[in-house]
């Protein structure tokens, strides 16, 4: 059993007993005696059961995934260490990101998400786990949406005489850090070109 506590009424004949525990389970409090202002006491044998419900938390790890713009996310099955936990969530995104589901319960579904930006966009799902009447702390799950690069060179052609040299072509993109791979094909008897490169 726990330590004996003494409580004093402040009005009427009711008292408040603290239940200082963060451990889930049922705890029995036994009333041992009652004493009046004149120190006259009487033994008692009443008891009360205090039920401490567990506070759930989201156990998923990792809490992020990355897709390319226009790609599909993976299904996110939310988990908790507390049996019977339910989940609600809301989603917010950075500017230019679309295609995500704004809110829901339980599993975060597969979604096709796009961004019109040229830098990485994000969708953040704020998840609240609840067990019984006890909500847990909000946990964020993030989908990172990488932009799909396009070639921004213009014009996309040059003309030379047979046997002449081409001009150097420095490839550029709307997305910083883009890399390039290329292959070349030719018509008829054209020769002297490089077939592929990066």
Secondary structure in CASP SS format (residue, H / E / C, confidence):
PFRMAT SS
TARGET T0000
AUTHOR 0000-0000-0000
METHOD secondary structure of the structure
MODEL  1
X C 1.00
X C 1.00
X C 1.00
X C 1.00
X C 1.00
X C 1.00
X C 1.00
X C 1.00
X C 1.00
X C 1.00
X C 1.00
X C 1.00
X C 1.00
X C 1.00
X C 1.00
X C 1.00
X C 1.00
X C 1.00
X C 1.00
X C 1.00
X C 1.00
X C 1.00
X C 1.00
X C 1.00
X E 1.00
X E 1.00
X E 1.00
X E 1.00
X E 1.00
X E 1.00
X C 1.00
X C 1.00
X E 1.00
X E 1.00
X E 1.00
X C 1.00
X C 1.00
X C 1.00
X C 1.00
X C 1.00
X E 1.00
X E 1.00
X E 1.00
X C 1.00
X C 1.00
X C 1.00
X E 1.00
X E 1.00
X E 1.00
X E 1.00
X E 1.00
X E 1.00
X C 1.00
X C 1.00
X C 1.00
X C 1.00
X C 1.00
X E 1.00
X C 1.00
X C 1.00
X C 1.00
X C 1.00
X C 1.00
X E 1.00
X E 1.00
X E 1.00
X E 1.00
X E 1.00
X C 1.00
X C 1.00
X E 1.00
X E 1.00
X C 1.00
X C 1.00
X C 1.00
X E 1.00
X C 1.00
X C 1.00
X C 1.00
X E 1.00
X C 1.00
X C 1.00
X C 1.00
X C 1.00
X C 1.00
X E 1.00
X E 1.00
X E 1.00
X E 1.00
X E 1.00
X E 1.00
X E 1.00
X E 1.00
X C 1.00
X C 1.00
X C 1.00
X E 1.00
X E 1.00
X C 1.00
X C 1.00
X C 1.00
X C 1.00
X E 1.00
X E 1.00
X E 1.00
X C 1.00
X C 1.00
X E 1.00
X C 1.00
X C 1.00
X C 1.00
X E 1.00
X E 1.00
X E 1.00
X E 1.00
X C 1.00
X C 1.00
X C 1.00
X C 1.00
X C 1.00
X E 1.00
X E 1.00
X E 1.00
X E 1.00
X E 1.00
X E 1.00
X E 1.00
X E 1.00
X E 1.00
X E 1.00
X E 1.00
X C 1.00
X C 1.00
X E 1.00
X E 1.00
X C 1.00
X C 1.00
X C 1.00
X E 1.00
X E 1.00
X E 1.00
X E 1.00
X E 1.00
X E 1.00
X E 1.00
X E 1.00
X C 1.00
X C 1.00
X C 1.00
X C 1.00
X E 1.00
X C 1.00
X C 1.00
X C 1.00
X C 1.00
X C 1.00
X C 1.00
X C 1.00
X C 1.00
X C 1.00
X C 1.00
X C 1.00
X C 1.00
X C 1.00
X C 1.00
X C 1.00
X C 1.00
X C 1.00
X C 1.00
X C 1.00
X C 1.00
X C 1.00
X E 1.00
X C 1.00
X C 1.00
X C 1.00
X C 1.00
X C 1.00
X C 1.00
X C 1.00
X C 1.00
X E 1.00
X E 1.00
X C 1.00
X C 1.00
X C 1.00
X C 1.00
X C 1.00
X C 1.00
X C 1.00
X C 1.00
X C 1.00
X C 1.00
X C 1.00
X C 1.00
X E 1.00
X E 1.00
X C 1.00
END
